[in-house]
Amino acid sequence: MPQDFPPSLDAASRGHAERMAAHLRAAIAQAGGWLSFEHWMAEALYAPGLGYYAAGSIKLAEPAVAGSSAAAPAGDFVTAPELTPLFGRTLATQAAQVLRQTRTNSVLEFGAGTGALAEQLIDGLADEGLQVRYDIVEVSADLRERQQARLARFAGRVRWLDRLPESFEGCVVANEVLDAMPVRVFRWDEQGALLERGVTVDAQNGFAWSDRPASETLAQTVAGRMPALPGYSSEINVQGEAWVRGMGQWLRRGAALLIDYGFPRHEYYHPQRAAGTLMCHLRHHSHADPFLAPGLQDITAHVDFTAMADAALEGGLDVLGYTSQARFLMNAGLVDRVAALDAADTAAYARAIAPVQKLLSEAEMGELFKVLAIGRGIDAPLAGFQRGDRRGAL
C-alpha cells in the first residue's frame, strides 16, 4: 500500500463520511445489530443523498484529465472510455453489426458514467451510417447531470429512463456495471461449515465483519459452485445474476455486451483466491477495506462470468460470445484504428498509443477485463468474437 494511503480528506468529505457512517449504524441497529454485507454494500453505494453513487462526489476522471501526465486526476478511478475515445469507437463497430442484424437503430446503455462511452458510440455509429436513438438507465443523479451536459449536442436522440424497458430490440451496453452490484459474501470456517459475512458496529463505533451460519439457499448455491475450503472467503452476485436473467423478459431481439473485470467460475473460485475479490477505489488508490470512508469510495467485486452466462440461459437468451477485452477489441478493429493515426507527430502519437496499450496489455486491462455477449435473434457470429472465443471455458 502506498505511504500516502489513506489519502487525506477535506472537511466536507470527512463530514459526508461521518453522515454515511451514522446512516449505516442506524441500518445495522434497525436490523438487530447485524446486517448482511450485501445490504451494507447497497446502502454504502446507493443510499439516497449519501451513498457513493447517490451523492455528488466526482467518481470518474474525465478523458482529458485521465490522459494528462500532470497532477493526479480527480475522482476515484478511470474506466476504458475515459482512457481513449478509441475504445467506444471500436465498440461501435460491434454495435453496428448488432443493429444491422436486428434492423433497428436503438442502443440502451446501463450505468453511463461521465457519458464518454455514449458520446463515442453515437459518433462511431454515425461514422457507420447509423443515426441511433440512445437510451440510458442511470441510478446516480449527479452522473446523470454530467451525462446530460456532455451529450447536449445529441438533444432529441438521447433519453434517460427511470426503469427497465418493457420491450427492447437493438444493442444493450453495460461497461463496468455488474461489478458495482451488491454481493453476498461467504466464508468457510475451519470445520467446513458455510457462514454468511455481515457487518456489525465495533467498540470504536466503526464497522467490523461478523459471520453467521449461511441460509440453506445460500449454502446450496455455494455448494453447487465450489468445494468446501476451510478459511476461504468469496462472493456471489445474486443481484447481478437476477438482472441478467431478467433481461430475457424484455430483450426481444438483439445483443447485450457486458464488459467487466472477472473470471470464469473455475478461476473465480480458485483455491489460491482465498480472500475473495472485493476491491475498493478511493482517490485512485485500490485496496480491500470496504469499511474505510463509507460513501466516499467505490466498492466492487469481480464478476463470475460463468454465473452470468448461466443466468442468461435461464432467462431464455443465447450466449453469443465470451473473450478477453484485448481479443475483443482487436477483433473489432482497434489495431486498424491505431494504424490510421498520424505517426508523424511523435508526441501526439505516443499520447494516443499509451492508453491503447493499457486496454490491450495482459498486465493491465487486456486480460483481466472480459466481454460477454448474450442475446436473442442474432444469427451470424459477432465480429468481436471471431477469434479467441472462450465460451468453452465458461
C-alpha positions in Angstrom: 0.0 0.0 0.0 1.4 3.5 -0.9 2.7 5.5 2.0 0.1 8.3 1.3 -2.8 5.9 1.9 -5.4 6.6 3.1 -5.4 9.9 1.3 -6.1 13.0 3.3 -9.7 14.1 3.1 -11.1 17.7 3.3 -13.6 18.7 5.9 -16.5 18.3 3.6 -15.5 14.8 2.7 -15.0 13.8 6.3 -18.4 15.2 7.2 -20.0 13.2 4.4 -18.3 10.0 5.5 -19.5 10.7 9.1 -23.1 11.1 7.9 -22.9 8.0 5.8 -21.4 6.0 8.8 -24.2 7.2 11.0 -26.8 6.1 8.4 -25.1 2.7 8.2 -25.0 2.3 12.0 -28.7 3.1 12.1 -29.4 0.5 9.4 -27.4 -2.1 11.5 -29.3 -1.2 14.6 -32.7 -1.5 12.8 -31.6 -4.9 11.6 -31.0 -6.1 15.1 -27.2 -5.5 15.2 -26.2 -7.5 12.2 -26.6 -6.5 8.5 -25.7 -8.8 5.6 -22.8 -7.4 3.6 -25.0 -7.3 0.5 -27.4 -4.9 2.3 -24.5 -2.9 3.8 -22.8 -2.5 0.4 -26.2 -1.5 -1.2 -26.5 1.3 1.4 -22.9 2.4 1.2 -23.2 2.8 -2.6 -26.8 3.7 -3.2 -28.5 5.3 -0.1 -30.3 8.4 -1.3 -28.1 11.5 -0.9 -25.4 9.6 0.9 -24.3 6.6 -1.0 -21.3 6.7 -3.2 -23.3 6.6 -6.4 -26.1 8.7 -5.0 -24.1 11.7 -3.7 -22.3 14.4 -5.6 -18.7 13.4 -5.4 -16.5 13.2 -8.5 -16.2 9.5 -9.2 -14.6 9.2 -12.6 -11.8 11.2 -14.2 -12.6 13.0 -17.4 -10.8 11.9 -20.5 -8.6 14.9 -20.8 -7.6 14.6 -17.2 -7.0 10.9 -17.4 -4.6 11.3 -20.3 -2.6 14.0 -18.6 0.8 13.5 -17.0 0.2 16.4 -14.7 -1.3 16.2 -11.2 -3.2 13.2 -10.1 -6.6 13.0 -11.8 -9.8 13.9 -9.9 -12.2 11.1 -9.0 -11.5 7.6 -7.7 -10.9 5.5 -10.8 -10.7 5.7 -14.6 -12.7 3.4 -17.0 -11.8 2.5 -20.5 -13.9 5.2 -22.3 -12.1 7.8 -20.1 -8.7 6.5 -21.3 -9.3 6.9 -25.0 -12.1 7.5 -27.5 -10.8 4.6 -29.5 -12.5 2.3 -27.0 -16.0 3.4 -27.8 -15.3 3.9 -31.5 -14.2 0.3 -31.7 -17.1 -0.9 -29.7 -19.4 1.0 -32.2 -18.2 -1.4 -34.9 -19.7 -4.4 -32.9 -22.8 -2.4 -32.0 -23.4 -1.6 -35.7 -23.3 -5.3 -36.6 -26.0 -6.0 -34.0 -28.2 -3.1 -35.2 -27.9 -4.2 -38.8 -28.9 -7.7 -37.9 -31.9 -6.6 -35.9 -32.7 -3.8 -38.4 -33.1 -1.3 -35.5 -31.4 1.9 -34.5 -31.8 1.6 -30.7 -29.0 1.4 -28.2 -29.6 1.1 -24.4 -26.7 1.7 -22.0 -26.7 0.9 -18.3 -24.6 3.0 -16.0 -23.2 5.5 -18.5 -20.6 7.1 -16.2 -19.5 10.5 -17.5 -21.2 9.9 -20.8 -17.9 9.3 -22.5 -18.9 5.9 -23.9 -22.3 7.2 -25.1 -20.6 10.0 -26.9 -18.1 7.7 -28.6 -20.7 5.2 -29.6 -23.1 7.7 -31.1 -20.3 9.3 -33.1 -18.9 5.9 -34.1 -22.2 4.6 -35.2 -22.8 7.8 -37.2 -19.5 7.0 -39.0 -21.0 3.6 -39.7 -24.0 5.4 -41.3 -26.4 4.8 -38.4 -28.3 7.6 -36.7 -29.3 6.0 -33.4 -31.8 6.5 -30.6 -29.8 6.2 -27.4 -31.4 5.4 -24.1 -29.6 5.5 -20.7 -30.5 3.9 -17.4 -28.5 5.7 -14.7 -29.1 5.4 -10.9 -26.7 8.2 -10.0 -28.4 11.7 -10.1 -25.1 13.6 -10.3 -23.7 11.3 -13.0 -26.9 11.8 -15.0 -26.4 15.5 -14.8 -22.8 15.1 -16.1 -24.1 12.9 -18.9 -26.8 15.4 -19.9 -24.2 18.2 -20.1 -21.8 16.1 -22.2 -24.4 14.8 -24.5 -26.3 18.0 -25.0 -25.4 18.2 -28.7 -27.4 15.0 -29.3 -30.6 16.6 -28.0 -33.7 14.7 -29.1 -31.8 11.5 -29.7 -30.7 10.6 -26.1 -33.2 9.8 -23.3 -32.8 8.9 -19.7 -35.0 6.1 -18.4 -36.1 5.6 -14.8 -36.8 1.9 -15.2 -36.2 -1.0 -17.4 -38.0 -1.1 -20.7 -40.9 -3.5 -21.1 -39.6 -4.4 -24.5 -36.4 -3.6 -26.4 -34.8 -4.5 -29.7 -31.3 -3.4 -30.5 -27.9 -3.3 -28.8 -27.5 -3.2 -25.0 -24.2 -2.0 -23.5 -23.1 -2.3 -19.8 -19.5 -1.3 -19.1 -18.4 -1.9 -15.5 -21.9 -2.3 -14.3 -22.0 -5.8 -12.8 -19.0 -5.2 -10.6 -20.9 -2.4 -8.8 -23.9 -4.5 -7.9 -24.0 -5.5 -4.2 -22.8 -9.0 -3.5 -23.3 -11.6 -0.8 -20.1 -12.6 1.0 -19.5 -16.1 2.4 -16.7 -17.9 4.3 -16.0 -21.5 5.1 -15.0 -21.9 8.8 -12.2 -24.3 9.9 -14.8 -27.1 10.4 -16.1 -26.8 6.8 -19.4 -25.0 7.7 -20.5 -22.2 5.5 -21.0 -18.8 7.0 -22.5 -15.6 5.5 -20.5 -12.5 6.3 -22.2 -9.5 7.7 -21.4 -6.2 9.3 -21.7 -5.0 13.0 -20.7 -1.9 14.8 -17.4 -2.3 16.7 -16.3 -0.9 20.0 -14.9 2.3 18.4 -18.2 3.0 16.7 -16.8 1.8 13.4 -17.6 -1.4 11.4 -16.4 -5.0 11.6 -17.0 -8.3 9.9 -19.4 -10.7 11.7 -20.3 -14.1 10.4 -23.5 -16.2 10.8 -24.5 -19.6 9.6 -25.5 -19.3 6.0 -29.1 -19.9 5.0 -30.0 -23.2 3.3 -30.5 -21.4 0.0 -27.0 -19.7 0.1 -25.4 -23.0 1.3 -26.9 -24.9 -1.6 -25.9 -22.3 -4.1 -22.3 -22.2 -3.0 -22.1 -26.0 -2.8 -23.1 -26.1 -6.4 -20.2 -23.8 -7.4 -17.2 -24.9 -5.3 -16.0 -27.4 -2.8 -15.7 -26.6 0.9 -12.3 -24.9 1.6 -11.8 -24.0 5.3 -10.8 -20.4 5.7 -11.8 -19.5 2.2 -13.9 -16.3 1.6 -15.6 -15.2 -1.6 -18.8 -13.6 -3.1 -21.9 -14.4 -5.1 -23.5 -11.6 -7.1 -27.2 -12.7 -6.7 -28.5 -9.3 -7.9 -26.3 -9.3 -11.0 -27.5 -12.8 -11.9 -31.1 -11.7 -11.4 -30.6 -8.7 -13.6 -29.1 -10.8 -16.4 -31.8 -13.4 -16.1 -34.5 -10.8 -16.2 -33.1 -9.4 -19.4 -34.7 -12.3 -21.1 -38.1 -10.8 -20.3 -37.5 -7.6 -22.1 -34.7 -8.1 -24.7 -36.9 -9.3 -27.6 -34.2 -9.2 -30.3 -30.6 -8.1 -30.2 -27.5 -8.5 -28.1 -26.1 -7.2 -24.8 -22.4 -6.5 -24.5 -21.4 -6.9 -20.8 -17.8 -5.6 -20.2 -16.2 -6.0 -16.8 -13.3 -7.5 -14.9 -13.7 -11.1 -13.8 -13.2 -14.7 -14.5 -14.9 -17.9 -15.5 -16.0 -19.9 -12.4 -13.0 -22.3 -12.2 -10.8 -19.3 -11.9 -13.1 -17.2 -9.8 -13.3 -19.8 -7.0 -9.7 -20.9 -7.4 -8.1 -22.2 -4.2 -5.4 -19.5 -4.3 -8.0 -16.7 -4.4 -8.8 -17.4 -0.7 -9.6 -13.8 0.3 -12.2 -13.2 -2.5 -12.3 -10.4 -4.9 -13.7 -7.4 -3.0 -11.9 -4.2 -4.2 -12.4 -0.6 -3.2 -11.3 2.6 -5.0 -10.5 5.8 -3.3 -8.7 8.8 -4.9 -7.0 6.4 -7.4 -5.9 4.0 -4.6 -7.1 0.4 -4.8 -7.4 -1.5 -1.6 -9.6 -4.2 0.1 -11.1 -2.4 3.1 -14.8 -1.8 2.4 -15.3 -0.1 5.8 -12.9 2.8 5.1 -14.6 6.2 4.3 -18.1 4.9 3.6 -19.9 6.9 1.0 -16.6 8.3 -0.4 -15.2 5.1 -2.0 -16.3 2.7 -4.6 -16.8 -0.9 -3.6 -16.7 -3.6 -6.2 -16.4 -7.4 -6.7 -15.1 -9.2 -9.8 -17.6 -10.9 -12.0 -18.2 -14.7 -12.2 -18.9 -14.8 -15.9 -20.0 -18.5 -15.7 -22.8 -17.4 -13.4 -23.8 -14.6 -15.7 -23.8 -16.9 -18.8 -25.9 -19.5 -16.8 -28.3 -16.7 -15.8 -28.7 -15.6 -19.4 -29.5 -19.2 -20.5 -32.0 -19.5 -17.6 -33.7 -16.3 -18.9 -34.1 -17.8 -22.4 -31.2 -15.9 -24.0 -28.3 -17.2 -26.1 -24.7 -16.9 -25.1 -23.2 -15.3 -28.2 -19.5 -14.9 -27.2 -17.1 -14.6 -24.4 -13.5 -13.4 -24.7 -10.9 -11.1 -23.2 -11.2 -7.4 -23.7 -7.9 -7.3 -25.7 -9.1 -10.0 -28.1 -12.5 -8.4 -28.5 -11.1 -5.0 -29.3 -8.5 -6.4 -31.8 -11.3 -8.5 -33.5 -13.4 -5.4 -33.7 -10.7 -3.4 -35.5 -8.8 -1.4 -32.8 -5.5 -2.2 -34.4 -6.7 -0.8 -37.7 -7.8 2.4 -36.0 -4.4 2.7 -34.4 -2.7 2.2 -37.8 -4.8 5.1 -39.2 -3.3 7.5 -36.6 -0.8 10.1 -37.8 2.6 8.8 -36.6 4.4 11.9 -37.9 3.6 13.8 -34.8 5.5 11.5 -32.5 4.5 13.2 -29.2 0.7 13.1 -30.1 1.1 9.6 -31.4 2.7 8.4 -28.2 0.0 10.0 -26.1 -2.7 8.2 -28.2 -0.9 4.8 -28.1 -0.3 4.7 -24.3 -3.9 4.2 -23.3 -4.4 1.7 -26.1 -1.5 -0.4 -24.7 -3.3 -0.3 -21.3 -6.5 -1.6 -22.9 -4.7 -4.4 -24.6 -1.9 -5.4 -22.2 -2.3 -8.7 -20.3 -0.6 -7.0 -17.4 -3.2 -4.1 -17.4 -6.8 -4.3 -18.6 -6.5 -6.6 -21.6 -6.8 -9.9 -19.8 -8.5 -9.0 -16.6 -11.4 -7.4 -18.4 -13.7 -9.7 -20.4 -16.6 -9.2 -22.8 -19.7 -11.4 -22.6 -22.3 -11.2 -25.3 -25.8 -12.5 -24.7 -29.0 -12.0 -26.7 -31.7 -13.3 -28.9 -32.4 -13.4 -32.6 -28.7 -13.0 -33.7 -27.6 -15.5 -36.3 -24.3 -14.5 -37.7 -21.2 -14.8 -35.5 -20.4 -11.5 -33.8 -17.2 -9.8 -35.1 -15.7 -9.2 -31.7 -15.6 -12.9 -31.0 -14.5 -14.2 -34.4 -11.1 -15.3 -33.0 -10.3 -16.4 -29.4 -13.9 -17.1 -28.3 -13.7 -18.7 -24.9 -17.3 -19.8 -24.4 -15.9 -23.3 -23.9 -14.1 -22.2 -20.8 -17.3 -20.9 -19.0 
